[in-house]
Amino acid sequence: MDKQYAFAVILIILGVGLSQSGDSDPFLSGLGIGIVAMGSIWVAIRLIKEIKKK
């Protein structure tokens, strides 16, 4: 497993934790959703690059 994939998965887990936190703070919820989106797009770009290589 590449280190970048592991880092992206950690970001996604962190984002889910922030978006599901007990507080009803809209900033933390938005931050969590943004982090999940960023990690997901990062993984998608890496997968597309890997597919194009082959």
N, C-alpha and C positions, 0 to 999 in steps of 0.2 A: 504494500500500500504506500502510495506517495504521501509525503508529509503535507503537501498542500491539500489533499483530500481530507486528511485527518483534521487539519486546522479548520477547513470549511465545515466539517461535521460538528466540531466544537462550537463554532459560531452559530450554527443552526440550533444546537441544543441550548446555548445561551439565550438566543432570541426567543425560543419557545418559552423558556423560563421567565424571561422578562415580560412577555406578552400575557402569560398566565399568572402573573404575580397577584397576590391578594389585594393589592392596592387598586383603587379605581382611577389611578393617575393616568390620564390620557397620554402624557409624554412617554411614560415607561411602556405603555402598550404600543404606541407608535414606533418607539425605538426597537422594541422586540420584533415587530412585524418587519421593520426595515432591515434588521440584522438577518432575519430568516430569508428575506428576499435576496439580500446581498450574497449570502452563503449559497443559496440555491442557484443563482445566476452564475456564480463562480464555478460551481460543480458542473453546470450545464456547458459552460464555455470550455472547460477542461475536457469534458467528454467529447464534445464536437471536435476539438483539436485532435484528440486521440483517434477518433474514427476517421478523420481526414488523412491521418498519417498512414493508415493501413491500406 
